[in-house]
Amino acid sequence: MSTPAIDSHAIAARDARLCALAEHYFAAVDRMDLAATLACFTPGARFTIATFNTVYTGRDTEIRAMFERLNARYASVWHGDFDHWVQGPERLASRFRVENLSFDQQKLVKFNCNFFKCQGDLFDEVYVYMSGDNSLG
C-alpha cells in the first residue's frame, strides 16, 4: 500500500492564504472598516469570546453589532506581532498583541489568541481568548 504524495507547494499556498486572511481581517478591524471586517465572515458565522462565555451568531446581526460597539468604544485599535499556526485544511490559530486607545488617550495592551475555522476564504467560526477586560462585549 502506497502513501499518497504530499504536495508541499499546495500546503504552503494554503497556509499562506489562511495567514493572509487573518492579517487582512485584523487590518480591517484596525482601520475600523466595518464593511471590510464583516466581508471576512460567512453569513451564518459564529464568534465566541471563550474567555467571557459570550457568543455572537450572524455576520449581519450580532457580529456586526459587536464590531460597532468596539469601534464606538475606542479611538483606535491595533493588532500586531502575530504568530500564526495553520492546521489544515481550514483551521488557523493566531497569537498577537492588541493595543486599544481610549478617547481620553489611555492605552490598553492585551495579549490574545484567536482560533479560526474557515469555509473557503471566509471565517465561519472564531474563538477568542483575551487577556484583560472584554473589549468586544
TIMI-2910 file (N, C-alpha, C, CB; in pm, 1 decimal, decimal comma, always signed):
<rs>
+----------+----------+----------+----------+----------+----------+----------+----------+----------+----------+----------+----------+------+
!      n_x !      n_y !      n_z !     ca_x !     ca_y !     ca_z !      c_x !      c_y !      c_z !     cb_x !     cb_y !     cb_z ! resn !
+----------+----------+----------+----------+----------+----------+----------+----------+----------+----------+----------+----------+------+
!    +84,3 !   -116,1 !     +0,0 !     +0,0 !     +0,0 !     +0,0 !    +89,5 !   +123,1 !     +0,0 !    -96,3 !     -0,6 !   +121,0 !  Met !
!    +65,2 !   +213,6 !    -93,2 !   +149,3 !   +332,1 !   -103,3 !    +86,8 !   +450,1 !    -28,8 !   +172,4 !   +368,3 !   -250,3 !  Ser !
!   +172,8 !   +535,5 !    +16,7 !   +129,5 !   +657,0 !    +85,4 !   +102,9 !   +764,1 !    -19,2 !   +236,2 !   +705,0 !   +189,1 !  Thr !
!     -9,6 !   +836,8 !     -7,3 !    -35,9 !   +943,2 !   -104,7 !    +73,4 !  +1049,6 !    -99,4 !   -173,6 !  +1007,2 !    -78,7 !  Pro !
!   +105,1 !  +1102,9 !   -214,3 !   +206,8 !  +1207,3 !   -222,0 !   +155,4 !  +1334,7 !   -155,3 !   +246,1 !  +1234,9 !   -369,4 !  Ala !
!   +243,3 !  +1401,3 !    -85,0 !   +209,1 !  +1527,7 !    -22,1 !   +259,8 !  +1639,5 !   -111,1 !   +268,9 !  +1538,3 !   +121,4 !  Ile !
!   +170,2 !  +1728,1 !   -148,9 !   +206,1 !  +1841,6 !   -233,6 !   +246,0 !  +1957,4 !   -142,7 !    +87,6 !  +1882,2 !   -328,8 !  Asp !
!   +374,4 !  +1968,3 !   -115,5 !   +422,3 !  +2070,1 !    -21,4 !   +395,4 !  +2211,5 !    -71,9 !   +571,6 !  +2052,2 !     +4,0 !  Ser !
!   +393,8 !  +2229,6 !   -204,2 !   +363,9 !  +2362,5 !   -258,7 !   +218,9 !  +2400,0 !   -232,5 !   +393,3 !  +2367,2 !   -409,6 !  His !
!   +128,5 !  +2304,6 !   -247,2 !    -13,3 !  +2331,3 !   -221,3 !    -36,4 !  +2359,8 !    -73,2 !   -100,2 !  +2212,0 !   -266,7 !  Ala !
!    +31,1 !  +2287,2 !    +13,2 !    +17,8 !  +2309,1 !   +157,6 !    +71,8 !  +2447,2 !   +194,4 !    +92,5 !  +2198,5 !   +237,5 !  Ile !
!   +186,2 !  +2483,6 !   +140,0 !   +243,7 !  +2615,7 !   +167,7 !   +152,8 !  +2726,6 !   +117,1 !   +382,3 !  +2628,6 !   +103,7 !  Ala !
!    +91,9 !  +2706,4 !     +0,6 !     -0,3 !  +2807,0 !    -54,8 !   -124,1 !  +2819,3 !    +33,2 !    -41,4 !  +2770,3 !   -200,0 !  Ala !
!   -176,5 !  +2707,1 !    +78,3 !   -292,6 !  +2708,7 !   +168,4 !   -259,6 !  +2780,6 !   +297,2 !   -340,0 !  +2566,3 !   +198,9 !  Arg !
!   -146,1 !  +2748,2 !   +356,6 !   -104,5 !  +2811,6 !   +481,5 !    -89,3 !  +2962,4 !   +463,6 !    +27,4 !  +2750,7 !   +531,2 !  Asp !
!    -26,5 !  +3002,8 !   +354,3 !     -7,9 !  +3145,6 !   +326,6 !   -142,4 !  +3214,6 !   +306,2 !    +81,4 !  +3165,6 !   +202,4 !  Ala !
!   -236,0 !  +3147,7 !   +239,5 !   -369,9 !  +3204,9 !   +215,8 !   -442,0 !  +3228,3 !   +347,4 !   -454,1 !  +3112,2 !   +125,3 !  Arg !
!   -438,5 !  +3131,0 !   +438,0 !   -507,5 !  +3145,6 !   +566,1 !   -442,8 !  +3252,8 !   +652,9 !   -509,2 !  +3012,8 !   +640,5 !  Leu !
!   -310,7 !  +3259,9 !   +654,7 !   -242,4 !  +3364,5 !   +732,1 !   -273,3 !  +3502,7 !   +673,9 !    -89,0 !  +3340,0 !   +733,8 !  Cys !
!   -276,7 !  +3513,0 !   +541,8 !   -310,0 !  +3640,9 !   +477,9 !   -453,5 !  +3681,3 !   +509,8 !   -290,1 !  +3632,1 !   +325,2 !  Ala !
!   -545,3 !  +3585,8 !   +514,1 !   -684,3 !  +3615,6 !   +550,3 !   -691,4 !  +3673,9 !   +690,7 !   -771,6 !  +3488,9 !   +540,9 !  Leu !
!   -620,3 !  +3613,1 !   +785,2 !   -620,4 !  +3663,4 !   +923,0 !   -563,7 !  +3805,2 !   +928,9 !   -539,0 !  +3569,8 !  +1014,8 !  Ala !
!   -453,9 !  +3829,8 !   +862,2 !   -393,9 !  +3962,8 !   +868,6 !   -478,2 !  +4065,8 !   +794,5 !   -253,0 !  +3960,0 !   +811,0 !  Glu !
!   -545,2 !  +4025,5 !   +687,4 !   -640,0 !  +4113,9 !   +617,6 !   -754,6 !  +4151,5 !   +711,8 !   -695,7 !  +4045,1 !   +488,8 !  His !
!   -805,9 !  +4053,5 !   +783,0 !   -913,3 !  +4076,0 !   +879,8 !   -868,1 !  +4173,5 !   +988,5 !   -958,0 !  +3942,4 !   +943,0 !  Tyr !
!   -752,9 !  +4147,9 !  +1050,7 !   -706,6 !  +4234,7 !  +1158,1 !   -678,7 !  +4376,4 !  +1107,0 !   -580,9 !  +4176,0 !  +1222,7 !  Phe !
!   -628,7 !  +4389,6 !   +985,5 !   -605,8 !  +4522,6 !   +927,7 !   -738,4 !  +4596,8 !   +909,8 !   -532,3 !  +4511,0 !   +791,8 !  Ala !
!   -842,4 !  +4525,9 !   +867,7 !   -974,8 !  +4588,5 !   +853,1 !  -1028,4 !  +4632,8 !   +989,3 !  -1074,5 !  +4490,5 !   +785,9 !  Ala !
!  -1011,1 !  +4547,9 !  +1091,3 !  -1053,2 !  +4584,8 !  +1226,9 !   -976,2 !  +4708,7 !  +1271,1 !  -1030,4 !  +4467,0 !  +1327,2 !  Val !
!   -845,9 !  +4712,7 !  +1248,0 !   -763,0 !  +4826,1 !  +1289,0 !   -803,5 !  +4955,3 !  +1218,5 !   -616,7 !  +4796,2 !  +1261,2 !  Asp !
!   -847,9 !  +4946,6 !  +1093,1 !   -895,0 !  +5065,2 !  +1019,8 !  -1036,4 !  +5104,8 !  +1061,8 !   -891,2 !  +5039,3 !   +868,7 !  Arg !
!  -1098,6 !  +5018,6 !  +1143,9 !  -1238,3 !  +5036,2 !  +1183,1 !  -1328,3 !  +5039,4 !  +1059,4 !  -1255,5 !  +5165,8 !  +1265,5 !  Met !
!  -1291,6 !  +4957,6 !   +962,3 !  -1366,3 !  +4944,2 !   +837,2 !  -1465,2 !  +4829,6 !   +855,2 !  -1270,4 !  +4918,6 !   +714,2 !  Asp !
!  -1585,5 !  +4863,7 !   +896,0 !  -1684,9 !  +4762,5 !   +929,5 !  -1718,3 !  +4673,6 !   +810,5 !  -1811,0 !  +4828,5 !   +981,1 !  Leu !
!  -1736,7 !  +4732,7 !   +692,8 !  -1771,4 !  +4652,6 !   +574,6 !  -1662,0 !  +4551,4 !   +541,5 !  -1795,9 !  +4743,9 !   +453,8 !  Ala !
!  -1536,5 !  +4595,1 !   +544,3 !  -1425,1 !  +4504,8 !   +512,7 !  -1408,3 !  +4398,2 !   +621,4 !  -1294,1 !  +4584,7 !   +496,3 !  Ala !
!  -1433,4 !  +4435,2 !   +746,8 !  -1425,6 !  +4338,1 !   +855,6 !  -1530,7 !  +4229,6 !   +837,1 !  -1443,6 !  +4407,4 !   +991,8 !  Thr !
!  -1654,3 !  +4270,9 !   +815,1 !  -1764,2 !  +4174,6 !   +800,4 !  -1749,4 !  +4089,6 !   +674,9 !  -1897,8 !  +4247,6 !   +797,1 !  Leu !
!  -1683,9 !  +4142,8 !   +573,3 !  -1663,4 !  +4067,5 !   +448,8 !  -1574,0 !  +3946,0 !   +469,3 !  -1603,1 !  +4157,8 !   +342,3 !  Ala !
!  -1509,6 !  +3935,1 !   +584,3 !  -1423,8 !  +3820,6 !   +615,1 !  -1502,1 !  +3702,1 !   +672,4 !  -1315,7 !  +3862,4 !   +713,1 !  Cys !
!  -1634,1 !  +3718,4 !   +695,5 !  -1715,4 !  +3616,9 !   +761,9 !  -1822,1 !  +3559,8 !   +668,9 !  -1780,9 !  +3675,4 !   +885,8 !  Phe !
!  -1857,6 !  +3433,7 !   +693,0 !  -1974,1 !  +3375,9 !   +626,0 !  -2099,7 !  +3439,3 !   +685,6 !  -1977,1 !  +3219,3 !   +640,9 !  Thr !
!  -2211,2 !  +3439,0 !   +612,9 !  -2334,7 !  +3498,0 !   +667,6 !  -2377,5 !  +3436,9 !   +801,4 !  -2447,3 !  +3481,9 !   +567,7 !  Pro !
!  -2359,4 !  +3307,4 !   +819,3 !  -2401,6 !  +3240,8 !   +942,4 !  -2291,1 !  +3222,5 !  +1044,9 !  -2458,6 !  +3108,3 !   +909,5 !  Gly !
!  -2186,1 !  +3301,3 !  +1034,2 !  -2068,6 !  +3285,2 !  +1120,8 !  -2105,5 !  +3293,8 !  +1268,7 !  -1963,5 !  +3391,4 !  +1087,6 !  Ala !
!  -2018,6 !  +3231,2 !  +1347,1 !  -2032,4 !  +3230,7 !  +1492,8 !  -1901,6 !  +3282,9 !  +1551,6 !  -2066,4 !  +3086,4 !  +1547,7 !  Arg !
!  -1911,2 !  +3381,3 !  +1641,3 !  -1795,5 !  +3446,7 !  +1701,7 !  -1806,9 !  +3428,5 !  +1852,2 !  -1787,4 !  +3599,4 !  +1662,5 !  Phe !
!  -1716,4 !  +3350,7 !  +1909,4 !  -1721,5 !  +3317,7 !  +2051,3 !  -1605,2 !  +3382,9 !  +2124,3 !  -1719,3 !  +3165,3 !  +2072,0 !  Thr !
!  -1635,8 !  +3456,9 !  +2229,4 !  -1532,9 !  +3509,5 !  +2317,7 !  -1529,0 !  +3412,9 !  +2435,5 !  -1562,3 !  +3660,3 !  +2363,4 !  Ile !
!  -1446,8 !  +3311,4 !  +2421,1 !  -1446,1 !  +3198,9 !  +2514,3 !  -1409,9 !  +3242,6 !  +2655,9 !  -1348,7 !  +3092,4 !  +2466,9 !  Ala !
!  -1321,7 !  +3338,6 !  +2667,7 !  -1278,9 !  +3385,9 !  +2798,9 !  -1396,1 !  +3437,4 !  +2881,4 !  -1174,5 !  +3495,2 !  +2783,5 !  Thr !
!  -1496,5 !  +3491,6 !  +2813,5 !  -1610,6 !  +3552,8 !  +2881,6 !  -1741,9 !  +3480,9 !  +2852,8 !  -1622,6 !  +3697,7 !  +2841,3 !  Phe !
!  -1733,1 !  +3360,9 !  +2793,9 !  -1852,0 !  +3279,5 !  +2767,2 !  -1959,5 !  +3358,7 !  +2692,6 !  -1909,1 !  +3225,3 !  +2898,2 !  Asn !
!  -1917,9 !  +3427,4 !  +2586,4 !  -2007,1 !  +3510,7 !  +2507,1 !  -2004,8 !  +3462,0 !  +2362,6 !  -1966,4 !  +3660,6 !  +2515,9 !  Thr !
!  -2122,7 !  +3448,6 !  +2302,7 !  -2133,2 !  +3400,3 !  +2165,3 !  -2217,9 !  +3497,9 !  +2083,9 !  -2194,4 !  +3257,2 !  +2161,0 !  Val !
!  -2165,4 !  +3534,3 !  +1966,5 !  -2239,3 !  +3616,6 !  +1870,8 !  -2258,4 !  +3534,2 !  +1744,2 !  -2164,4 !  +3751,7 !  +1840,3 !  Tyr !
!  -2380,6 !  +3529,0 !  +1694,8 !  -2411,3 !  +3449,4 !  +1576,2 !  -2473,1 !  +3538,6 !  +1469,2 !  -2506,6 !  +3332,4 !  +1611,3 !  Thr !
!  -2423,7 !  +3524,4 !  +1347,7 !  -2476,7 !  +3600,0 !  +1234,1 !  -2391,5 !  +3720,7 !  +1201,8 !  -2618,5 !  +3644,0 !  +1261,7 !  Gly !
!  -2330,3 !  +3716,6 !  +1084,9 !  -2241,3 !  +3824,7 !  +1040,7 !  -2312,1 !  +3959,8 !  +1038,8 !  -2186,0 !  +3793,8 !   +901,8 !  Arg !
!  -2433,9 !  +3963,4 !   +985,9 !  -2501,8 !  +4090,2 !   +962,9 !  -2585,4 !  +4137,0 !  +1080,9 !  -2588,6 !  +4079,1 !   +842,9 !  Asp !
!  -2585,4 !  +4061,3 !  +1189,1 !  -2665,2 !  +4099,7 !  +1305,3 !  -2575,6 !  +4111,5 !  +1427,7 !  -2778,2 !  +3997,5 !  +1330,6 !  Thr !
!  -2555,6 !  +4002,5 !  +1499,1 !  -2483,2 !  +4007,6 !  +1625,8 !  -2334,8 !  +4039,8 !  +1609,7 !  -2498,2 !  +3876,7 !  +1697,4 !  Glu !
!  -2270,2 !  +3983,9 !  +1507,8 !  -2127,7 !  +4012,8 !  +1487,3 !  -2110,1 !  +4158,5 !  +1444,6 !  -2066,5 !  +3917,0 !  +1380,8 !  Ile !
!  -2197,6 !  +4206,9 !  +1357,9 !  -2194,4 !  +4348,7 !  +1318,4 !  -2206,3 !  +4437,6 !  +1442,3 !  -2308,9 !  +4380,8 !  +1217,5 !  Arg !
!  -2302,6 !  +4410,1 !  +1527,2 !  -2324,1 !  +4491,9 !  +1647,4 !  -2202,0 !  +4488,8 !  +1739,1 !  -2448,4 !  +4443,0 !  +1724,1 !  Ala !
!  -2137,0 !  +4372,9 !  +1749,8 !  -2016,7 !  +4361,3 !  +1832,4 !  -1907,2 !  +4455,5 !  +1781,2 !  -1965,7 !  +4215,3 !  +1833,5 !  Met !
!  -1883,3 !  +4456,4 !  +1649,5 !  -1780,1 !  +4543,9 !  +1593,7 !  -1821,5 !  +4690,8 !  +1598,8 !  -1749,5 !  +4503,8 !  +1450,0 !  Phe !
!  -1950,1 !  +4719,7 !  +1585,6 !  -1996,9 !  +4858,1 !  +1600,7 !  -1966,3 !  +4908,5 !  +1742,1 !  -2149,6 !  +4868,3 !  +1571,3 !  Glu !
!  -1987,7 !  +4824,4 !  +1842,4 !  -1955,6 !  +4862,4 !  +1980,6 !  -1805,1 !  +4883,7 !  +1998,5 !  -2005,4 !  +4754,6 !  +2078,7 !  Arg !
!  -1724,5 !  +4794,3 !  +1941,6 !  -1579,2 !  +4809,6 !  +1950,3 !  -1536,2 !  +4942,9 !  +1890,3 !  -1507,7 !  +4693,2 !  +1878,6 !  Leu !
!  -1586,7 !  +4974,1 !  +1771,9 !  -1547,9 !  +5097,6 !  +1703,3 !  -1593,8 !  +5221,6 !  +1778,1 !  -1604,5 !  +5099,3 !  +1562,8 !  Asn !
!  -1705,7 !  +5213,2 !  +1848,2 !  -1755,5 !  +5327,2 !  +1925,6 !  -1681,1 !  +5342,9 !  +2058,3 !  -1905,1 !  +5311,5 !  +1951,8 !  Ala !
!  -1623,4 !  +5234,3 !  +2106,5 !  -1560,4 !  +5232,9 !  +2239,1 !  -1418,4 !  +5290,0 !  +2238,1 !  -1557,3 !  +5090,9 !  +2292,9 !  Arg !
!  -1347,0 !  +5278,8 !  +2126,1 !  -1206,3 !  +5317,9 !  +2122,3 !  -1177,7 !  +5416,8 !  +2010,5 !  -1118,5 !  +5195,5 !  +2106,1 !  Tyr !
!  -1078,4 !  +5504,0 !  +2036,3 !  -1032,3 !  +5597,3 !  +1933,6 !   -954,8 !  +5521,7 !  +1825,3 !   -944,0 !  +5708,6 !  +1996,1 !  Ala !
!   -880,9 !  +5419,5 !  +1867,8 !   -808,6 !  +5336,7 !  +1771,4 !   -782,0 !  +5199,5 !  +1832,6 !   -675,2 !  +5404,6 !  +1728,5 !  Ser !
!   -762,1 !  +5103,0 !  +1744,2 !   -723,7 !  +4967,6 !  +1784,1 !   -610,4 !  +4923,1 !  +1692,4 !   -845,8 !  +4867,9 !  +1777,0 !  Val !
!   -524,2 !  +4838,1 !  +1745,0 !   -412,9 !  +4785,2 !  +1666,6 !   -388,8 !  +4641,4 !  +1708,0 !   -284,2 !  +4870,7 !  +1685,4 !  Trp !
!   -369,4 !  +4555,9 !  +1609,0 !   -333,0 !  +4415,2 !  +1630,0 !   -201,8 !  +4391,1 !  +1556,5 !   -446,5 !  +4316,7 !  +1579,3 !  His !
!   -106,3 !  +4327,0 !  +1621,7 !    +21,8 !  +4300,7 !  +1556,0 !   +105,0 !  +4200,1 !  +1632,7 !   +100,0 !  +4429,2 !  +1539,6 !  Gly !
!   +231,1 !  +4189,9 !  +1592,6 !   +324,5 !  +4092,9 !  +1649,7 !   +265,4 !  +3951,9 !  +1642,5 !   +358,5 !  +4129,7 !  +1796,3 !  Asp !
!   +219,5 !  +3915,5 !  +1523,2 !   +147,0 !  +3790,5 !  +1502,4 !   +237,5 !  +3668,3 !  +1501,5 !    +71,1 !  +3796,9 !  +1373,5 !  Phe !
!   +184,2 !  +3561,6 !  +1556,2 !   +234,2 !  +3425,9 !  +1533,4 !   +112,5 !  +3347,6 !  +1486,1 !   +301,4 !  +3361,3 !  +1665,0 !  Asp !
!   +123,9 !  +3281,8 !  +1370,7 !    +13,2 !  +3204,3 !  +1314,6 !    +53,2 !  +3057,9 !  +1304,2 !    -28,1 !  +3259,2 !  +1176,0 !  His !
!    -43,7 !  +2970,1 !  +1329,4 !    -26,7 !  +2826,6 !  +1309,0 !   -145,7 !  +2776,7 !  +1229,8 !    -13,0 !  +2750,2 !  +1444,7 !  Trp !
!   -118,1 !  +2704,8 !  +1122,1 !   -224,3 !  +2650,1 !  +1037,2 !   -237,3 !  +2501,4 !  +1063,7 !   -195,5 !  +2676,5 !   +886,8 !  Val !
!   -360,2 !  +2457,8 !  +1079,1 !   -392,2 !  +2315,7 !  +1088,3 !   -489,6 !  +2287,4 !   +975,3 !   -452,8 !  +2276,4 !  +1230,0 !  Gln !
!   -438,8 !  +2226,0 !   +870,9 !   -520,1 !  +2203,5 !   +753,0 !   -641,0 !  +2116,8 !   +779,9 !   -437,9 !  +2141,8 !   +646,2 !  Gly !
!   -740,5 !  +2125,2 !   +696,3 !   -731,5 !  +2209,2 !   +577,6 !   -778,7 !  +2352,5 !   +598,3 !   -810,0 !  +2147,9 !   +468,2 !  Pro !
!   -858,9 !  +2381,7 !   +698,5 !   -919,5 !  +2514,8 !   +706,8 !   -919,7 !  +2572,7 !   +847,3 !  -1060,0 !  +2509,6 !   +655,9 !  Glu !
!   -816,1 !  +2545,5 !   +924,6 !   -809,8 !  +2596,9 !  +1062,0 !   -680,8 !  +2674,8 !  +1082,3 !   -819,6 !  +2481,6 !  +1164,8 !  Arg !
!   -692,7 !  +2781,2 !  +1160,9 !   -580,8 !  +2870,0 !  +1185,3 !   -586,9 !  +2918,9 !  +1329,4 !   -581,5 !  +2988,7 !  +1086,2 !  Leu !
!   -473,8 !  +2925,4 !  +1394,4 !   -462,6 !  +2986,3 !  +1527,0 !   -367,8 !  +3104,9 !  +1514,9 !   -411,6 !  +2882,6 !  +1634,9 !  Ala !
!   -403,2 !  +3214,5 !  +1581,4 !   -320,4 !  +3334,5 !  +1578,7 !   -300,8 !  +3385,7 !  +1720,7 !   -384,1 !  +3443,8 !  +1489,6 !  Ser !
!   -175,8 !  +3411,5 !  +1754,3 !   -141,4 !  +3474,8 !  +1882,0 !    -87,7 !  +3612,8 !  +1847,3 !    -35,4 !  +3389,3 !  +1965,3 !  Arg !
!   -129,5 !  +3716,6 !  +1925,1 !    -94,6 !  +3852,6 !  +1886,3 !   -108,2 !  +3949,1 !  +2003,0 !   -181,7 !  +3898,3 !  +1770,9 !  Phe !
!    -56,2 !  +4067,3 !  +1980,7 !    -64,4 !  +4178,2 !  +2075,3 !   -174,7 !  +4272,8 !  +2027,8 !    +73,4 !  +4253,0 !  +2088,0 !  Arg !
!   -248,6 !  +4330,1 !  +2122,2 !   -354,6 !  +4426,4 !  +2093,0 !   -325,5 !  +4554,1 !  +2169,8 !   -495,5 !  +4369,5 !  +2130,2 !  Val !
!   -341,7 !  +4666,5 !  +2103,9 !   -333,5 !  +4796,4 !  +2170,3 !   -459,8 !  +4874,2 !  +2136,7 !   -204,8 !  +4875,4 !  +2126,9 !  Glu !
!   -540,1 !  +4901,1 !  +2238,3 !   -660,9 !  +4981,4 !  +2222,2 !   -634,8 !  +5116,4 !  +2286,3 !   -786,3 !  +4911,3 !  +2285,8 !  Asn !
!   -668,5 !  +5223,1 !  +2214,2 !   -650,3 !  +5357,6 !  +2265,0 !   -787,5 !  +5419,0 !  +2290,1 !   -567,2 !  +5444,1 !  +2166,3 !  Leu !
!   -812,0 !  +5456,6 !  +2415,2 !   -941,2 !  +5515,4 !  +2450,2 !   -947,6 !  +5660,0 !  +2400,5 !   -964,6 !  +5509,3 !  +2603,7 !  Ser !
!  -1066,3 !  +5716,6 !  +2404,2 !  -1082,9 !  +5854,4 !  +2358,8 !  -1012,9 !  +5954,4 !  +2451,1 !  -1230,8 !  +5888,2 !  +2349,1 !  Phe !
!   -983,0 !  +5914,5 !  +2573,9 !   -905,9 !  +6001,5 !  +2663,5 !   -757,2 !  +5965,1 !  +2662,3 !   -960,9 !  +5992,4 !  +2806,8 !  Asp !
!   -714,6 !  +5893,8 !  +2555,1 !   -574,9 !  +5861,1 !  +2527,2 !   -512,4 !  +5761,6 !  +2624,7 !   -494,7 !  +5985,9 !  +2527,7 !  Gln !
!   -593,0 !  +5678,5 !  +2689,4 !   -542,0 !  +5570,0 !  +2773,1 !   -515,9 !  +5448,4 !  +2682,9 !   -643,4 !  +5534,4 !  +2889,1 !  Gln !
!   -394,6 !  +5391,7 !  +2691,6 !   -361,5 !  +5274,4 !  +2610,5 !   -383,8 !  +5147,8 !  +2692,7 !   -214,6 !  +5281,4 !  +2559,7 !  Lys !
!   -461,0 !  +5056,2 !  +2635,4 !   -486,7 !  +4926,3 !  +2696,3 !   -414,6 !  +4821,8 !  +2611,2 !   -641,8 !  +4896,2 !  +2706,7 !  Leu !
!   -320,3 !  +4748,8 !  +2670,9 !   -243,4 !  +4646,8 !  +2599,1 !   -292,9 !  +4509,6 !  +2642,6 !    -89,5 !  +4661,8 !  +2625,6 !  Val !
!   -315,9 !  +4423,7 !  +2543,5 !   -365,4 !  +4288,6 !  +2569,0 !   -284,8 !  +4188,8 !  +2485,8 !   -517,4 !  +4277,8 !  +2536,5 !  Lys !
!   -293,5 !  +4063,7 !  +2526,2 !   -232,4 !  +3954,4 !  +2450,7 !   -341,1 !  +3850,8 !  +2429,4 !   -107,0 !  +3892,9 !  +2525,4 !  Phe !
!   -374,5 !  +3826,4 !  +2303,7 !   -488,4 !  +3741,5 !  +2269,5 !   -446,7 !  +3624,7 !  +2181,5 !   -595,9 !  +3823,2 !  +2199,5 !  Asn !
!   -536,9 !  +3527,7 !  +2177,3 !   -526,4 !  +3413,0 !  +2086,9 !   -661,8 !  +3395,2 !  +2020,3 !   -482,4 !  +3282,1 !  +2163,1 !  Cys !
!   -662,6 !  +3382,1 !  +1889,3 !   -784,9 !  +3352,4 !  +1815,2 !   -767,7 !  +3218,7 !  +1744,2 !   -818,3 !  +3465,8 !  +1713,2 !  Asn !
!   -875,5 !  +3143,4 !  +1740,6 !   -880,8 !  +3018,2 !  +1665,3 !   -988,3 !  +3034,4 !  +1559,8 !   -909,7 !  +2894,4 !  +1758,3 !  Phe !
!   -951,1 !  +3016,7 !  +1434,0 !  -1040,9 !  +3037,7 !  +1321,5 !  -1071,6 !  +2905,6 !  +1252,1 !   -980,3 !  +3137,3 !  +1222,3 !  Phe !
!  -1197,1 !  +2886,9 !  +1216,0 !  -1236,8 !  +2777,8 !  +1128,1 !  -1296,4 !  +2843,9 !  +1004,8 !  -1339,4 !  +2678,2 !  +1198,1 !  Lys !
!  -1244,2 !  +2807,9 !   +889,8 !  -1282,3 !  +2875,4 !   +765,7 !  -1368,9 !  +2787,2 !   +676,7 !  -1158,3 !  +2918,6 !   +689,7 !  Cys !
!  -1444,6 !  +2854,1 !   +593,0 !  -1510,2 !  +2791,7 !   +478,2 !  -1456,5 !  +2866,9 !   +357,6 !  -1670,8 !  +2797,7 !   +487,3 !  Gln !
!  -1366,2 !  +2803,6 !   +285,0 !  -1300,9 !  +2872,7 !   +174,2 !  -1218,9 !  +2988,2 !   +226,0 !  -1403,5 !  +2922,1 !    +72,3 !  Gly !
!  -1248,2 !  +3108,0 !   +176,5 !  -1173,8 !  +3227,1 !   +216,7 !  -1249,8 !  +3313,3 !   +316,7 !  -1139,6 !  +3309,3 !    +95,2 !  Asp !
!  -1338,3 !  +3251,7 !   +394,5 !  -1416,4 !  +3325,1 !   +494,1 !  -1412,2 !  +3254,0 !   +628,5 !  -1561,9 !  +3341,6 !   +447,5 !  Leu !
!  -1422,5 !  +3330,7 !   +735,0 !  -1430,5 !  +3273,6 !   +869,1 !  -1574,0 !  +3228,4 !   +894,8 !  -1384,4 !  +3376,5 !   +976,9 !  Phe !
!  -1587,5 !  +3105,3 !   +941,7 !  -1718,4 !  +3054,1 !   +979,4 !  -1732,7 !  +3045,4 !  +1131,1 !  -1741,6 !  +2917,1 !   +916,3 !  Asp !
!  -1621,4 !  +3019,5 !  +1199,0 !  -1620,0 !  +3017,0 !  +1345,0 !  -1491,6 !  +3084,1 !  +1392,9 !  -1630,9 !  +2870,4 !  +1399,6 !  Glu !
!  -1505,9 !  +3166,5 !  +1496,9 !  -1390,4 !  +3230,4 !  +1559,5 !  -1404,8 !  +3212,2 !  +1709,7 !  -1379,5 !  +3383,1 !  +1520,7 !  Val !
!  -1297,2 !  +3169,2 !  +1773,7 !  -1292,0 !  +3156,7 !  +1918,8 !  -1180,7 !  +3248,1 !  +1967,8 !  -1268,3 !  +3007,6 !  +1963,8 !  Tyr !
!  -1212,9 !  +3340,2 !  +2059,0 !  -1119,7 !  +3438,4 !  +2109,5 !  -1091,0 !  +3412,8 !  +2256,6 !  -1173,9 !  +3579,6 !  +2089,1 !  Val !
!   -963,4 !  +3411,6 !  +2290,5 !   -917,6 !  +3407,9 !  +2428,5 !   -836,4 !  +3535,7 !  +2448,1 !   -832,3 !  +3276,6 !  +2460,5 !  Tyr !
!   -881,2 !  +3620,8 !  +2540,7 !   -815,7 !  +3750,4 !  +2557,2 !   -776,5 !  +3776,0 !  +2701,1 !   -905,9 !  +3861,4 !  +2508,5 !  Met !
!   -669,3 !  +3850,5 !  +2715,0 !   -629,1 !  +3895,5 !  +2848,3 !   -706,2 !  +4024,4 !  +2878,7 !   -472,6 !  +3918,3 !  +2857,2 !  Ser !
!   -723,4 !  +4051,8 !  +3005,1 !   -788,4 !  +4176,2 !  +3044,4 !   -938,3 !  +4177,0 !  +3022,4 !   -728,1 !  +4289,0 !  +2970,1 !  Gly !
!   -992,7 !  +4297,5 !  +3018,4 !  -1136,7 !  +4316,3 !  +3002,4 !  -1183,9 !  +4275,2 !  +2864,2 !  -1173,9 !  +4461,0 !  +3028,4 !  Asp !
!  -1313,8 !  +4250,4 !  +2852,9 !  -1374,5 !  +4212,2 !  +2725,9 !  -1400,0 !  +4337,4 !  +2641,7 !  -1506,7 !  +4133,8 !  +2749,2 !  Asn !
!  -1308,6 !  +4369,0 !  +2553,1 !  -1323,3 !  +4486,0 !  +2468,3 !  -1424,6 !  +4464,7 !  +2355,8 !  -1189,7 !  +4523,6 !  +2410,1 !  Ser !
!  -1467,7 !  +4340,0 !  +2336,1 !  -1564,3 !  +4310,0 !  +2229,7 !  -1706,8 !  +4292,4 !  +2281,4 !  -1522,3 !  +4184,9 !  +2156,4 !  Leu !
!  -1724,5 !  +4296,6 !  +2413,4 !  -1855,3 !  +4270,7 !  +2472,5 !  -1949,5 !  +4387,4 !  +2468,5 !  -1839,1 !  +4228,4 !  +2611,4 !  Gly !
+----------+----------+----------+----------+----------+----------+----------+----------+----------+----------+----------+----------+------+
</rs>
